[in-house]
Amino acid sequence: MRKLSELKCNEIVTIVDINCNENVKRRMIDIGLNKGAKVHIERFAPLGDPILLSIRGFRLAIRKSDAQNITVE
């Protein structure tokens, strides 16, 4: 198991767990980041933050600090 923030570009993974406070977890679930979702890492900003993801047919940029709370396989 790895963290979403540890991945490289063009990897496709499945979300296993989101480990953060309830407000942030609720926000992530509302935007489609929930258990079982397939995520494609599209690219990183020049300084590594934020991370651009493709999930369920749309693109999403999240902070690296939030990505550290998402476990994937």
Predicted model as a PDB file, atoms N, CA, C, CB and O in Angstrom, pLDDT in the B-factor column:
MODEL        1                                                                  
ATOM      1  N   MET A   1       0.845  -1.182   0.000  1.00 87.00           N  
ATOM      2  CA  MET A   1       0.000   0.000   0.000  1.00 87.00           C  
ATOM      3  C   MET A   1       0.888   1.242   0.000  1.00 87.00           C  
ATOM      4  CB  MET A   1      -0.960   0.000   1.224  1.00 87.00           C  
ATOM      5  O   MET A   1       1.900   1.315   0.697  1.00 87.00           O  
ATOM      6  N   ARG A   2       0.472   2.208  -0.802  1.00 92.00           N  
ATOM      7  CA  ARG A   2       1.222   3.463  -0.893  1.00 92.00           C  
ATOM      8  C   ARG A   2       0.277   4.632  -0.698  1.00 92.00           C  
ATOM      9  CB  ARG A   2       1.955   3.580  -2.252  1.00 92.00           C  
ATOM     10  O   ARG A   2      -0.943   4.472  -0.701  1.00 92.00           O  
ATOM     11  N   LYS A   3       0.846   5.784  -0.532  1.00 93.00           N  
ATOM     12  CA  LYS A   3       0.075   7.017  -0.417  1.00 93.00           C  
ATOM     13  C   LYS A   3      -0.046   7.633  -1.811  1.00 93.00           C  
ATOM     14  CB  LYS A   3       0.746   8.018   0.593  1.00 93.00           C  
ATOM     15  O   LYS A   3       0.847   7.471  -2.644  1.00 93.00           O  
ATOM     16  N   LEU A   4      -1.127   8.326  -2.059  1.00 87.00           N  
ATOM     17  CA  LEU A   4      -1.357   8.968  -3.350  1.00 87.00           C  
ATOM     18  C   LEU A   4      -0.245   9.961  -3.670  1.00 87.00           C  
ATOM     19  CB  LEU A   4      -2.716   9.676  -3.359  1.00 87.00           C  
ATOM     20  O   LEU A   4       0.109  10.142  -4.835  1.00 87.00           O  
ATOM     21  N   SER A   5       0.301  10.597  -2.654  1.00 88.00           N  
ATOM     22  CA  SER A   5       1.361  11.594  -2.850  1.00 88.00           C  
ATOM     23  C   SER A   5       2.692  10.979  -3.279  1.00 88.00           C  
ATOM     24  CB  SER A   5       1.563  12.381  -1.577  1.00 88.00           C  
ATOM     25  O   SER A   5       3.573  11.708  -3.734  1.00 88.00           O  
ATOM     26  N   GLU A   6       2.867   9.663  -3.149  1.00 90.00           N  
ATOM     27  CA  GLU A   6       4.122   8.984  -3.469  1.00 90.00           C  
ATOM     28  C   GLU A   6       4.186   8.478  -4.903  1.00 90.00           C  
ATOM     29  CB  GLU A   6       4.328   7.836  -2.531  1.00 90.00           C  
ATOM     30  O   GLU A   6       5.221   7.957  -5.320  1.00 90.00           O  
ATOM     31  N   LEU A   7       3.127   8.614  -5.653  1.00 91.00           N  
ATOM     32  CA  LEU A   7       3.057   8.026  -6.991  1.00 91.00           C  
ATOM     33  C   LEU A   7       3.775   8.875  -8.027  1.00 91.00           C  
ATOM     34  CB  LEU A   7       1.612   7.836  -7.402  1.00 91.00           C  
ATOM     35  O   LEU A   7       4.162  10.014  -7.764  1.00 91.00           O  
ATOM     36  N   LYS A   8       3.945   8.302  -9.197  1.00 91.00           N  
ATOM     37  CA  LYS A   8       4.559   8.996 -10.323  1.00 91.00           C  
ATOM     38  C   LYS A   8       3.496   9.237 -11.392  1.00 91.00           C  
ATOM     39  CB  LYS A   8       5.757   8.179 -10.901  1.00 91.00           C  
ATOM     40  O   LYS A   8       2.414   8.653 -11.349  1.00 91.00           O  
ATOM     41  N   CYS A   9       3.814  10.091 -12.335  1.00 91.00           N  
ATOM     42  CA  CYS A   9       2.882  10.406 -13.419  1.00 91.00           C  
ATOM     43  C   CYS A   9       2.496   9.142 -14.185  1.00 91.00           C  
ATOM     44  CB  CYS A   9       3.501  11.440 -14.378  1.00 91.00           C  
ATOM     45  O   CYS A   9       3.290   8.213 -14.330  1.00 91.00           O  
ATOM     46  N   ASN A  10       1.271   9.133 -14.662  1.00 92.00           N  
ATOM     47  CA  ASN A  10       0.695   8.072 -15.491  1.00 92.00           C  
ATOM     48  C   ASN A  10       0.414   6.761 -14.760  1.00 92.00           C  
ATOM     49  CB  ASN A  10       1.605   7.796 -16.623  1.00 92.00           C  
ATOM     50  O   ASN A  10       0.111   5.757 -15.404  1.00 92.00           O  
ATOM     51  N   GLU A  11       0.505   6.748 -13.440  1.00 93.00           N  
ATOM     52  CA  GLU A  11       0.104   5.558 -12.700  1.00 93.00           C  
ATOM     53  C   GLU A  11      -1.407   5.569 -12.516  1.00 93.00           C  
ATOM     54  CB  GLU A  11       0.825   5.483 -11.329  1.00 93.00           C  
ATOM     55  O   GLU A  11      -2.015   6.626 -12.349  1.00 93.00           O  
ATOM     56  N   ILE A  12      -2.001   4.388 -12.548  1.00 94.00           N  
ATOM     57  CA  ILE A  12      -3.432   4.236 -12.293  1.00 94.00           C  
ATOM     58  C   ILE A  12      -3.576   3.344 -11.073  1.00 94.00           C  
ATOM     59  CB  ILE A  12      -4.193   3.637 -13.539  1.00 94.00           C  
ATOM     60  O   ILE A  12      -3.050   2.231 -11.038  1.00 94.00           O  
ATOM     61  N   VAL A  13      -4.291   3.841 -10.076  1.00 95.00           N  
ATOM     62  CA  VAL A  13      -4.417   3.132  -8.802  1.00 95.00           C  
ATOM     63  C   VAL A  13      -5.869   3.143  -8.333  1.00 95.00           C  
ATOM     64  CB  VAL A  13      -3.500   3.768  -7.730  1.00 95.00           C  
ATOM     65  O   VAL A  13      -6.715   3.842  -8.892  1.00 95.00           O  
ATOM     66  N   THR A  14      -6.137   2.355  -7.298  1.00 94.00           N  
ATOM     67  CA  THR A  14      -7.456   2.309  -6.683  1.00 94.00           C  
ATOM     68  C   THR A  14      -7.350   2.820  -5.256  1.00 94.00           C  
ATOM     69  CB  THR A  14      -8.041   0.872  -6.717  1.00 94.00           C  
ATOM     70  O   THR A  14      -6.431   2.444  -4.530  1.00 94.00           O  
ATOM     71  N   ILE A  15      -8.280   3.671  -4.848  1.00 93.00           N  
ATOM     72  CA  ILE A  15      -8.281   4.200  -3.489  1.00 93.00           C  
ATOM     73  C   ILE A  15      -8.718   3.107  -2.522  1.00 93.00           C  
ATOM     74  CB  ILE A  15      -9.208   5.436  -3.375  1.00 93.00           C  
ATOM     75  O   ILE A  15      -9.734   2.444  -2.734  1.00 93.00           O  
ATOM     76  N   VAL A  16      -7.935   2.928  -1.453  1.00 94.00           N  
ATOM     77  CA  VAL A  16      -8.223   1.923  -0.444  1.00 94.00           C  
ATOM     78  C   VAL A  16      -8.787   2.571   0.816  1.00 94.00           C  
ATOM     79  CB  VAL A  16      -6.962   1.123  -0.114  1.00 94.00           C  
ATOM     80  O   VAL A  16      -9.718   2.042   1.424  1.00 94.00           O  
ATOM     81  N   ASP A  17      -8.222   3.726   1.214  1.00 90.00           N  
ATOM     82  CA  ASP A  17      -8.654   4.373   2.451  1.00 90.00           C  
ATOM     83  C   ASP A  17      -8.334   5.857   2.418  1.00 90.00           C  
ATOM     84  CB  ASP A  17      -7.991   3.715   3.666  1.00 90.00           C  
ATOM     85  O   ASP A  17      -7.372   6.283   1.779  1.00 90.00           O  
ATOM     86  N   ILE A  18      -9.145   6.634   3.108  1.00 89.00           N  
ATOM     87  CA  ILE A  18      -8.902   8.064   3.302  1.00 89.00           C  
ATOM     88  C   ILE A  18      -8.809   8.279   4.804  1.00 89.00           C  
ATOM     89  CB  ILE A  18     -10.042   8.963   2.646  1.00 89.00           C  
ATOM     90  O   ILE A  18      -9.776   8.064   5.534  1.00 89.00           O  
ATOM     91  N   ASN A  19      -7.638   8.704   5.257  1.00 88.00           N  
ATOM     92  CA  ASN A  19      -7.388   8.829   6.682  1.00 88.00           C  
ATOM     93  C   ASN A  19      -7.134  10.292   7.036  1.00 88.00           C  
ATOM     94  CB  ASN A  19      -6.194   7.950   7.106  1.00 88.00           C  
ATOM     95  O   ASN A  19      -5.991  10.747   7.023  1.00 88.00           O  
ATOM     96  N   CYS A  20      -8.190  11.020   7.350  1.00 85.00           N  
ATOM     97  CA  CYS A  20      -8.064  12.429   7.729  1.00 85.00           C  
ATOM     98  C   CYS A  20      -9.275  12.815   8.560  1.00 85.00           C  
ATOM     99  CB  CYS A  20      -7.934  13.350   6.472  1.00 85.00           C  
ATOM    100  O   CYS A  20     -10.145  11.985   8.824  1.00 85.00           O  
ATOM    101  N   ASN A  21      -9.331  14.088   8.975  1.00 84.00           N  
ATOM    102  CA  ASN A  21     -10.466  14.501   9.808  1.00 84.00           C  
ATOM    103  C   ASN A  21     -11.763  14.444   8.995  1.00 84.00           C  
ATOM    104  CB  ASN A  21     -10.242  15.933  10.370  1.00 84.00           C  
ATOM    105  O   ASN A  21     -11.736  14.446   7.765  1.00 84.00           O  
ATOM    106  N   GLU A  22     -12.867  14.395   9.681  1.00 88.00           N  
ATOM    107  CA  GLU A  22     -14.170  14.170   9.030  1.00 88.00           C  
ATOM    108  C   GLU A  22     -14.548  15.247   8.012  1.00 88.00           C  
ATOM    109  CB  GLU A  22     -15.249  14.089  10.078  1.00 88.00           C  
ATOM    110  O   GLU A  22     -15.149  14.932   6.986  1.00 88.00           O  
ATOM    111  N   ASN A  23     -14.207  16.511   8.276  1.00 88.00           N  
ATOM    112  CA  ASN A  23     -14.554  17.579   7.328  1.00 88.00           C  
ATOM    113  C   ASN A  23     -13.833  17.403   6.001  1.00 88.00           C  
ATOM    114  CB  ASN A  23     -14.219  18.947   7.920  1.00 88.00           C  
ATOM    115  O   ASN A  23     -14.443  17.520   4.938  1.00 88.00           O  
ATOM    116  N   VAL A  24     -12.544  17.125   6.060  1.00 85.00           N  
ATOM    117  CA  VAL A  24     -11.757  16.928   4.835  1.00 85.00           C  
ATOM    118  C   VAL A  24     -12.200  15.647   4.138  1.00 85.00           C  
ATOM    119  CB  VAL A  24     -10.237  16.872   5.155  1.00 85.00           C  
ATOM    120  O   VAL A  24     -12.326  15.619   2.913  1.00 85.00           O  
ATOM    121  N   LYS A  25     -12.438  14.588   4.907  1.00 85.00           N  
ATOM    122  CA  LYS A  25     -12.885  13.322   4.324  1.00 85.00           C  
ATOM    123  C   LYS A  25     -14.217  13.501   3.603  1.00 85.00           C  
ATOM    124  CB  LYS A  25     -13.012  12.242   5.411  1.00 85.00           C  
ATOM    125  O   LYS A  25     -14.388  12.979   2.501  1.00 85.00           O  
ATOM    126  N   ARG A  26     -15.151  14.218   4.190  1.00 88.00           N  
ATOM    127  CA  ARG A  26     -16.457  14.474   3.577  1.00 88.00           C  
ATOM    128  C   ARG A  26     -16.292  15.249   2.267  1.00 88.00           C  
ATOM    129  CB  ARG A  26     -17.370  15.258   4.552  1.00 88.00           C  
ATOM    130  O   ARG A  26     -16.964  14.958   1.278  1.00 88.00           O  
ATOM    131  N   ARG A  27     -15.388  16.240   2.269  1.00 87.00           N  
ATOM    132  CA  ARG A  27     -15.139  17.029   1.057  1.00 87.00           C  
ATOM    133  C   ARG A  27     -14.573  16.147  -0.040  1.00 87.00           C  
ATOM    134  CB  ARG A  27     -14.177  18.196   1.349  1.00 87.00           C  
ATOM    135  O   ARG A  27     -14.988  16.256  -1.194  1.00 87.00           O  
ATOM    136  N   MET A  28     -13.628  15.271   0.299  1.00 85.00           N  
ATOM    137  CA  MET A  28     -13.031  14.373  -0.698  1.00 85.00           C  
ATOM    138  C   MET A  28     -14.062  13.412  -1.267  1.00 85.00           C  
ATOM    139  CB  MET A  28     -11.874  13.585  -0.082  1.00 85.00           C  
ATOM    140  O   MET A  28     -14.085  13.171  -2.474  1.00 85.00           O  
ATOM    141  N   ILE A  29     -14.912  12.864  -0.416  1.00 85.00           N  
ATOM    142  CA  ILE A  29     -15.961  11.961  -0.887  1.00 85.00           C  
ATOM    143  C   ILE A  29     -16.933  12.709  -1.794  1.00 85.00           C  
ATOM    144  CB  ILE A  29     -16.715  11.330   0.306  1.00 85.00           C  
ATOM    145  O   ILE A  29     -17.377  12.170  -2.807  1.00 85.00           O  
ATOM    146  N   ASP A  30     -17.266  13.947  -1.435  1.00 86.00           N  
ATOM    147  CA  ASP A  30     -18.184  14.747  -2.250  1.00 86.00           C  
ATOM    148  C   ASP A  30     -17.649  15.009  -3.654  1.00 86.00           C  
ATOM    149  CB  ASP A  30     -18.465  16.065  -1.564  1.00 86.00           C  
ATOM    150  O   ASP A  30     -18.429  15.120  -4.600  1.00 86.00           O  
ATOM    151  N   ILE A  31     -16.330  15.108  -3.803  1.00 83.00           N  
ATOM    152  CA  ILE A  31     -15.761  15.367  -5.126  1.00 83.00           C  
ATOM    153  C   ILE A  31     -15.382  14.087  -5.858  1.00 83.00           C  
ATOM    154  CB  ILE A  31     -14.546  16.255  -5.000  1.00 83.00           C  
ATOM    155  O   ILE A  31     -14.820  14.144  -6.952  1.00 83.00           O  
ATOM    156  N   GLY A  32     -15.685  12.922  -5.261  1.00 82.00           N  
ATOM    157  CA  GLY A  32     -15.492  11.656  -5.962  1.00 82.00           C  
ATOM    158  C   GLY A  32     -14.323  10.812  -5.512  1.00 82.00           C  
ATOM    159  O   GLY A  32     -14.117   9.720  -6.041  1.00 82.00           O  
ATOM    160  N   LEU A  33     -13.555  11.284  -4.554  1.00 85.00           N  
ATOM    161  CA  LEU A  33     -12.429  10.497  -4.044  1.00 85.00           C  
ATOM    162  C   LEU A  33     -12.915   9.607  -2.913  1.00 85.00           C  
ATOM    163  CB  LEU A  33     -11.274  11.418  -3.560  1.00 85.00           C  
ATOM    164  O   LEU A  33     -12.876   9.998  -1.747  1.00 85.00           O  
ATOM    165  N   ASN A  34     -13.370   8.413  -3.258  1.00 86.00           N  
ATOM    166  CA  ASN A  34     -13.830   7.489  -2.223  1.00 86.00           C  
ATOM    167  C   ASN A  34     -13.270   6.090  -2.482  1.00 86.00           C  
ATOM    168  CB  ASN A  34     -15.377   7.453  -2.171  1.00 86.00           C  
ATOM    169  O   ASN A  34     -12.691   5.831  -3.537  1.00 86.00           O  
ATOM    170  N   LYS A  35     -13.443   5.214  -1.533  1.00 89.00           N  
ATOM    171  CA  LYS A  35     -12.900   3.857  -1.632  1.00 89.00           C  
ATOM    172  C   LYS A  35     -13.375   3.175  -2.909  1.00 89.00           C  
ATOM    173  CB  LYS A  35     -13.305   3.022  -0.405  1.00 89.00           C  
ATOM    174  O   LYS A  35     -14.551   3.246  -3.269  1.00 89.00           O  
ATOM    175  N   GLY A  36     -12.445   2.519  -3.581  1.00 91.00           N  
ATOM    176  CA  GLY A  36     -12.770   1.785  -4.794  1.00 91.00           C  
ATOM    177  C   GLY A  36     -12.661   2.594  -6.075  1.00 91.00           C  
ATOM    178  O   GLY A  36     -12.718   2.023  -7.165  1.00 91.00           O  
ATOM    179  N   ALA A  37     -12.506   3.898  -5.974  1.00 91.00           N  
ATOM    180  CA  ALA A  37     -12.412   4.744  -7.170  1.00 91.00           C  
ATOM    181  C   ALA A  37     -11.047   4.567  -7.838  1.00 91.00           C  
ATOM    182  CB  ALA A  37     -12.644   6.236  -6.806  1.00 91.00           C  
ATOM    183  O   ALA A  37     -10.021   4.511  -7.160  1.00 91.00           O  
ATOM    184  N   LYS A  38     -11.044   4.480  -9.164  1.00 94.00           N  
ATOM    185  CA  LYS A  38      -9.810   4.405  -9.943  1.00 94.00           C  
ATOM    186  C   LYS A  38      -9.316   5.827 -10.192  1.00 94.00           C  
ATOM    187  CB  LYS A  38     -10.031   3.639 -11.294  1.00 94.00           C  
ATOM    188  O   LYS A  38     -10.081   6.699 -10.604  1.00 94.00           O  
ATOM    189  N   VAL A  39      -8.026   6.046  -9.935  1.00 93.00           N  
ATOM    190  CA  VAL A  39      -7.425   7.370 -10.073  1.00 93.00           C  
ATOM    191  C   VAL A  39      -6.225   7.275 -11.005  1.00 93.00           C  
ATOM    192  CB  VAL A  39      -7.005   7.944  -8.689  1.00 93.00           C  
ATOM    193  O   VAL A  39      -5.385   6.388 -10.861  1.00 93.00           O  
ATOM    194  N   HIS A  40      -6.153   8.196 -11.958  1.00 94.00           N  
ATOM    195  CA  HIS A  40      -5.009   8.287 -12.866  1.00 94.00           C  
ATOM    196  C   HIS A  40      -4.228   9.544 -12.499  1.00 94.00           C  
ATOM    197  CB  HIS A  40      -5.467   8.317 -14.377  1.00 94.00           C  
ATOM    198  O   HIS A  40      -4.785  10.641 -12.490  1.00 94.00           O  
ATOM    199  N   ILE A  41      -2.944   9.388 -12.197  1.00 93.00           N  
ATOM    200  CA  ILE A  41      -2.096  10.532 -11.872  1.00 93.00           C  
ATOM    201  C   ILE A  41      -1.657  11.158 -13.189  1.00 93.00           C  
ATOM    202  CB  ILE A  41      -0.856  10.109 -10.991  1.00 93.00           C  
ATOM    203  O   ILE A  41      -0.865  10.570 -13.926  1.00 93.00           O  
ATOM    204  N   GLU A  42      -2.165  12.346 -13.487  1.00 93.00           N  
ATOM    205  CA  GLU A  42      -1.831  12.987 -14.763  1.00 93.00           C  
ATOM    206  C   GLU A  42      -0.515  13.749 -14.704  1.00 93.00           C  
ATOM    207  CB  GLU A  42      -2.942  13.930 -15.177  1.00 93.00           C  
ATOM    208  O   GLU A  42       0.350  13.561 -15.559  1.00 93.00           O  
ATOM    209  N   ARG A  43      -0.359  14.601 -13.707  1.00 92.00           N  
ATOM    210  CA  ARG A  43       0.890  15.352 -13.596  1.00 92.00           C  
ATOM    211  C   ARG A  43       0.978  16.069 -12.257  1.00 92.00           C  
ATOM    212  CB  ARG A  43       1.012  16.360 -14.739  1.00 92.00           C  
ATOM    213  O   ARG A  43       0.015  16.154 -11.496  1.00 92.00           O  
ATOM    214  N   PHE A  44       2.173  16.576 -12.007  1.00 91.00           N  
ATOM    215  CA  PHE A  44       2.446  17.351 -10.804  1.00 91.00           C  
ATOM    216  C   PHE A  44       2.794  18.769 -11.218  1.00 91.00           C  
ATOM    217  CB  PHE A  44       3.595  16.715  -9.966  1.00 91.00           C  
ATOM    218  O   PHE A  44       3.358  18.977 -12.292  1.00 91.00           O  
ATOM    219  N   ALA A  45       2.469  19.739 -10.392  1.00 89.00           N  
ATOM    220  CA  ALA A  45       2.887  21.119 -10.646  1.00 89.00           C  
ATOM    221  C   ALA A  45       4.415  21.170 -10.591  1.00 89.00           C  
ATOM    222  CB  ALA A  45       2.247  22.114  -9.604  1.00 89.00           C  
ATOM    223  O   ALA A  45       5.030  20.262 -10.030  1.00 89.00           O  
ATOM    224  N   PRO A  46       5.043  22.204 -11.155  1.00 87.00           N  
ATOM    225  CA  PRO A  46       6.513  22.266 -11.192  1.00 87.00           C  
ATOM    226  C   PRO A  46       7.198  22.052  -9.837  1.00 87.00           C  
ATOM    227  CB  PRO A  46       6.932  23.593 -11.738  1.00 87.00           C  
ATOM    228  O   PRO A  46       8.276  21.460  -9.784  1.00 87.00           O  
ATOM    229  N   LEU A  47       6.599  22.516  -8.759  1.00 85.00           N  
ATOM    230  CA  LEU A  47       7.201  22.320  -7.437  1.00 85.00           C  
ATOM    231  C   LEU A  47       6.598  21.119  -6.708  1.00 85.00           C  
ATOM    232  CB  LEU A  47       7.028  23.578  -6.590  1.00 85.00           C  
ATOM    233  O   LEU A  47       6.848  20.930  -5.518  1.00 85.00           O  
ATOM    234  N   GLY A  48       5.805  20.305  -7.411  1.00 78.00           N  
ATOM    235  CA  GLY A  48       5.254  19.089  -6.837  1.00 78.00           C  
ATOM    236  C   GLY A  48       3.911  19.238  -6.149  1.00 78.00           C  
ATOM    237  O   GLY A  48       3.360  18.257  -5.652  1.00 78.00           O  
ATOM    238  N   ASP A  49       3.377  20.446  -6.112  1.00 86.00           N  
ATOM    239  CA  ASP A  49       2.118  20.681  -5.413  1.00 86.00           C  
ATOM    240  C   ASP A  49       1.348  21.764  -6.155  1.00 86.00           C  
ATOM    241  CB  ASP A  49       2.362  21.088  -3.926  1.00 86.00           C  
ATOM    242  O   ASP A  49       1.885  22.859  -6.319  1.00 86.00           O  
ATOM    243  N   PRO A  50       0.141  21.530  -6.608  1.00 92.00           N  
ATOM    244  CA  PRO A  50      -0.762  20.409  -6.405  1.00 92.00           C  
ATOM    245  C   PRO A  50      -0.523  19.265  -7.396  1.00 92.00           C  
ATOM    246  CB  PRO A  50      -2.187  20.884  -6.512  1.00 92.00           C  
ATOM    247  O   PRO A  50       0.344  19.332  -8.267  1.00 92.00           O  
ATOM    248  N   ILE A  51      -1.319  18.228  -7.228  1.00 93.00           N  
ATOM    249  CA  ILE A  51      -1.272  17.036  -8.080  1.00 93.00           C  
ATOM    250  C   ILE A  51      -2.546  17.022  -8.919  1.00 93.00           C  
ATOM    251  CB  ILE A  51      -1.133  15.711  -7.225  1.00 93.00           C  
ATOM    252  O   ILE A  51      -3.643  17.190  -8.386  1.00 93.00           O  
ATOM    253  N   LEU A  52      -2.407  16.823 -10.227  1.00 94.00           N  
ATOM    254  CA  LEU A  52      -3.560  16.756 -11.119  1.00 94.00           C  
ATOM    255  C   LEU A  52      -3.950  15.293 -11.324  1.00 94.00           C  
ATOM    256  CB  LEU A  52      -3.252  17.442 -12.484  1.00 94.00           C  
ATOM    257  O   LEU A  52      -3.149  14.485 -11.792  1.00 94.00           O  
ATOM    258  N   LEU A  53      -5.186  14.969 -10.967  1.00 92.00           N  
ATOM    259  CA  LEU A  53      -5.716  13.613 -11.071  1.00 92.00           C  
ATOM    260  C   LEU A  53      -6.822  13.561 -12.109  1.00 92.00           C  
ATOM    261  CB  LEU A  53      -6.235  13.124  -9.711  1.00 92.00           C  
ATOM    262  O   LEU A  53      -7.464  14.570 -12.400  1.00 92.00           O  
ATOM    263  N   SER A  54      -7.035  12.386 -12.661  1.00 93.00           N  
ATOM    264  CA  SER A  54      -8.197  12.134 -13.501  1.00 93.00           C  
ATOM    265  C   SER A  54      -8.987  11.039 -12.798  1.00 93.00           C  
ATOM    266  CB  SER A  54      -7.789  11.719 -14.984  1.00 93.00           C  
ATOM    267  O   SER A  54      -8.472   9.952 -12.538  1.00 93.00           O  
ATOM    268  N   ILE A  55     -10.244  11.342 -12.497  1.00 91.00           N  
ATOM    269  CA  ILE A  55     -11.079  10.392 -11.774  1.00 91.00           C  
ATOM    270  C   ILE A  55     -12.505  10.495 -12.301  1.00 91.00           C  
ATOM    271  CB  ILE A  55     -11.031  10.652 -10.240  1.00 91.00           C  
ATOM    272  O   ILE A  55     -13.078  11.583 -12.367  1.00 91.00           O  
ATOM    273  N   ARG A  56     -13.063   9.359 -12.671  1.00 87.00           N  
ATOM    274  CA  ARG A  56     -14.450   9.279 -13.155  1.00 87.00           C  
ATOM    275  C   ARG A  56     -14.772  10.280 -14.264  1.00 87.00           C  
ATOM    276  CB  ARG A  56     -15.398   9.497 -12.006  1.00 87.00           C  
ATOM    277  O   ARG A  56     -15.849  10.875 -14.292  1.00 87.00           O  
ATOM    278  N   GLY A  57     -13.822  10.451 -15.168  1.00 88.00           N  
ATOM    279  CA  GLY A  57     -14.071  11.286 -16.333  1.00 88.00           C  
ATOM    280  C   GLY A  57     -13.851  12.775 -16.149  1.00 88.00           C  
ATOM    281  O   GLY A  57     -14.150  13.545 -17.062  1.00 88.00           O  
ATOM    282  N   PHE A  58     -13.341  13.212 -15.008  1.00 88.00           N  
ATOM    283  CA  PHE A  58     -13.030  14.628 -14.851  1.00 88.00           C  
ATOM    284  C   PHE A  58     -11.669  14.781 -14.193  1.00 88.00           C  
ATOM    285  CB  PHE A  58     -14.118  15.345 -14.021  1.00 88.00           C  
ATOM    286  O   PHE A  58     -11.139  13.846 -13.592  1.00 88.00           O  
ATOM    287  N   ARG A  59     -11.109  15.995 -14.323  1.00 93.00           N  
ATOM    288  CA  ARG A  59      -9.800  16.293 -13.744  1.00 93.00           C  
ATOM    289  C   ARG A  59      -9.973  17.021 -12.431  1.00 93.00           C  
ATOM    290  CB  ARG A  59      -8.946  17.130 -14.711  1.00 93.00           C  
ATOM    291  O   ARG A  59     -10.891  17.822 -12.253  1.00 93.00           O  
ATOM    292  N   LEU A  60      -9.066  16.724 -11.512  1.00 89.00           N  
ATOM    293  CA  LEU A  60      -9.139  17.275 -10.171  1.00 89.00           C  
ATOM    294  C   LEU A  60      -7.725  17.558  -9.686  1.00 89.00           C  
ATOM    295  CB  LEU A  60      -9.880  16.310  -9.206  1.00 89.00           C  
ATOM    296  O   LEU A  60      -6.847  16.703  -9.802  1.00 89.00           O  
ATOM    297  N   ALA A  61      -7.495  18.749  -9.144  1.00 91.00           N  
ATOM    298  CA  ALA A  61      -6.204  19.083  -8.548  1.00 91.00           C  
ATOM    299  C   ALA A  61      -6.371  19.074  -7.032  1.00 91.00           C  
ATOM    300  CB  ALA A  61      -5.678  20.477  -9.055  1.00 91.00           C  
ATOM    301  O   ALA A  61      -7.271  19.717  -6.490  1.00 91.00           O  
ATOM    302  N   ILE A  62      -5.493  18.336  -6.358  1.00 89.00           N  
ATOM    303  CA  ILE A  62      -5.538  18.316  -4.894  1.00 89.00           C  
ATOM    304  C   ILE A  62      -4.148  18.645  -4.340  1.00 89.00           C  
ATOM    305  CB  ILE A  62      -6.028  16.926  -4.369  1.00 89.00           C  
ATOM    306  O   ILE A  62      -3.132  18.446  -5.006  1.00 89.00           O  
ATOM    307  N   ARG A  63      -4.132  19.144  -3.127  1.00 90.00           N  
ATOM    308  CA  ARG A  63      -2.876  19.468  -2.453  1.00 90.00           C  
ATOM    309  C   ARG A  63      -2.131  18.192  -2.094  1.00 90.00           C  
ATOM    310  CB  ARG A  63      -3.133  20.313  -1.190  1.00 90.00           C  
ATOM    311  O   ARG A  63      -2.736  17.156  -1.818  1.00 90.00           O  
ATOM    312  N   LYS A  64      -0.824  18.287  -2.103  1.00 90.00           N  
ATOM    313  CA  LYS A  64       0.001  17.141  -1.742  1.00 90.00           C  
ATOM    314  C   LYS A  64      -0.266  16.729  -0.294  1.00 90.00           C  
ATOM    315  CB  LYS A  64       1.495  17.467  -1.944  1.00 90.00           C  
ATOM    316  O   LYS A  64      -0.235  15.540   0.022  1.00 90.00           O  
ATOM    317  N   SER A  65      -0.526  17.688   0.579  1.00 89.00           N  
ATOM    318  CA  SER A  65      -0.808  17.372   1.981  1.00 89.00           C  
ATOM    319  C   SER A  65      -2.085  16.544   2.112  1.00 89.00           C  
ATOM    320  CB  SER A  65      -0.930  18.663   2.805  1.00 89.00           C  
ATOM    321  O   SER A  65      -2.168  15.676   2.981  1.00 89.00           O  
ATOM    322  N   ASP A  66      -3.084  16.799   1.260  1.00 88.00           N  
ATOM    323  CA  ASP A  66      -4.301  15.982   1.263  1.00 88.00           C  
ATOM    324  C   ASP A  66      -4.029  14.609   0.650  1.00 88.00           C  
ATOM    325  CB  ASP A  66      -5.435  16.696   0.492  1.00 88.00           C  
ATOM    326  O   ASP A  66      -4.573  13.606   1.112  1.00 88.00           O  
ATOM    327  N   ALA A  67      -3.198  14.559  -0.381  1.00 89.00           N  
ATOM    328  CA  ALA A  67      -2.880  13.290  -1.045  1.00 89.00           C  
ATOM    329  C   ALA A  67      -2.121  12.344  -0.117  1.00 89.00           C  
ATOM    330  CB  ALA A  67      -2.058  13.547  -2.309  1.00 89.00           C  
ATOM    331  O   ALA A  67      -2.171  11.129  -0.304  1.00 89.00           O  
ATOM    332  N   GLN A  68      -1.417  12.885   0.881  1.00 91.00           N  
ATOM    333  CA  GLN A  68      -0.685  12.052   1.834  1.00 91.00           C  
ATOM    334  C   GLN A  68      -1.619  11.266   2.732  1.00 91.00           C  
ATOM    335  CB  GLN A  68       0.236  12.905   2.678  1.00 91.00           C  
ATOM    336  O   GLN A  68      -1.197  10.301   3.370  1.00 91.00           O  
ATOM    337  N   ASN A  69      -2.892  11.668   2.793  1.00 89.00           N  
ATOM    338  CA  ASN A  69      -3.866  10.990   3.640  1.00 89.00           C  
ATOM    339  C   ASN A  69      -4.656   9.916   2.898  1.00 89.00           C  
ATOM    340  CB  ASN A  69      -4.816  11.997   4.223  1.00 89.00           C  
ATOM    341  O   ASN A  69      -5.531   9.278   3.483  1.00 89.00           O  
ATOM    342  N   ILE A  70      -4.356   9.710   1.619  1.00 91.00           N  
ATOM    343  CA  ILE A  70      -5.112   8.757   0.803  1.00 91.00           C  
ATOM    344  C   ILE A  70      -4.231   7.552   0.499  1.00 91.00           C  
ATOM    345  CB  ILE A  70      -5.615   9.419  -0.516  1.00 91.00           C  
ATOM    346  O   ILE A  70      -3.181   7.685  -0.131  1.00 91.00           O  
ATOM    347  N   THR A  71      -4.662   6.373   0.949  1.00 92.00           N  
ATOM    348  CA  THR A  71      -3.937   5.135   0.718  1.00 92.00           C  
ATOM    349  C   THR A  71      -4.484   4.478  -0.552  1.00 92.00           C  
ATOM    350  CB  THR A  71      -4.058   4.175   1.947  1.00 92.00           C  
ATOM    351  O   THR A  71      -5.696   4.397  -0.750  1.00 92.00           O  
ATOM    352  N   VAL A  72      -3.567   4.012  -1.410  1.00 93.00           N  
ATOM    353  CA  VAL A  72      -3.960   3.415  -2.691  1.00 93.00           C  
ATOM    354  C   VAL A  72      -3.231   2.085  -2.906  1.00 93.00           C  
ATOM    355  CB  VAL A  72      -3.659   4.387  -3.860  1.00 93.00           C  
ATOM    356  O   VAL A  72      -2.258   1.765  -2.223  1.00 93.00           O  
ATOM    357  N   GLU A  73      -3.740   1.323  -3.882  1.00 92.00           N  
ATOM    358  CA  GLU A  73      -3.048   0.102  -4.305  1.00 92.00           C  
ATOM    359  C   GLU A  73      -3.118  -0.023  -5.804  1.00 92.00           C  
ATOM    360  CB  GLU A  73      -3.653  -1.146  -3.634  1.00 92.00           C  
ATOM    361  O   GLU A  73      -2.595  -0.984  -6.369  1.00 92.00           O  
TER     362      GLU A  73                                                      
ENDMDL                                                                          
END                                                                             
